[in-house]
């Protein structure tokens, strides 16, 4: 019989040659070709997922049984619905890696047909958090954040309020950079791979640094410069550097306290210990309300200052400037400069006055004057006086 639908009836004839009426018709289909090949519609070929029990869907002939296998092992089975679709979920998680899923349809007679395989990349391992992250103000009021991440990963930076600051895709060498406005800190950077796995967070500290400097107004005698660096932001300020730019005629005269400082004249650079942010100290009840009392983390740096060793007059007061920087992002760049003025007196270092000497020298009057390097003037004058006294004794 040919493939396709058929209707048959049966009759019987007795010995007298009389034939009975036909039996009730029976309709059936002959199918010797087997079921049509099923197809997987999702996941798509070459796609990536972070779900190792993904839902697999496809199409086939109604009532056929579908078995999806991976590397020869059946991962799930189901039946094709009357609408010609099917769906199943692996009973056992599919291991990470590149997997090939193959659908097979089997009809009621045991005939089967295999569909086109689909390649699926299973990746459930999240990437490492972004590294070497640096945040800088600019351009304008935006913040530019850069760092390294897994190549191809998408890096998302959010601010302290949860708003997305910017996103970037890591290049083949892992570098990335993006810019955007920041409402508050600290900032958080995460990396997501193509499978949708998200890394742990990398925190970008945000500080609120402010330096206040008190400089001596009279340097006739050495005095200290006191710089107080306060951090009122939400994050610790690490890698803090204080730079004192001194006016002419002023130099560092001793060891600083509260920091490690280098330089003696013009510019003094101090590495300051980390400064923790403001923390709640206690709560004080005021009437019906409660007022929170906080203490701001701060470091005091004392740098001994004095006039330069040169014996010279400084007639014009000089301006001293203090600058601070930190690896923590300071959202207010104006905090990083605080200028103060040092009043340098006209004779910052007292020099000996001109010394007048009289005597029998062949001149009516000998005057030894001048600075000659400060104390050298006094030595020279004493030598002249000693010579004059010697001549007088010899003459007497």
Secondary structure as UniProt FT lines:
FT   STRAND          4..8
FT   TURN            15..16
FT   STRAND          26..30
FT   STRAND          39..42
FT   TURN            45..46
FT   STRAND          47..49
FT   TURN            52..53
FT   STRAND          55..59
FT   TURN            62..63
FT   STRAND          65..70
FT   TURN            71..72
FT   STRAND          73..79
FT   TURN            82..83
FT   STRAND          85..89
FT   STRAND          97..106
FT   TURN            108..109
FT   STRAND          112..114
FT   STRAND          118..122
FT   STRAND          131..137
FT   TURN            140..141
FT   STRAND          143..148
FT   TURN            151..152
FT   STRAND          154..158
FT   TURN            160..161
FT   STRAND          164..169
FT   TURN            172..173
FT   STRAND          175..180
FT   STRAND          187..192
FT   TURN            194..195
FT   STRAND          202..204
FT   STRAND          206..207
FT   STRAND          209..214
FT   STRAND          223..231
FT   STRAND          240..245
FT   TURN            248..249
FT   STRAND          250..252
FT   STRAND          259..262
FT   STRAND          267..272
FT   STRAND          279..286
FT   TURN            287..288
FT   STRAND          289..295
FT   STRAND          297..307
FT   STRAND          318..325
FT   STRAND          329..330
FT   HELIX           333..336
FT   STRAND          337..342
FT   TURN            346..347
FT   STRAND          355..357
FT   STRAND          366..368
FT   HELIX           375..395
//
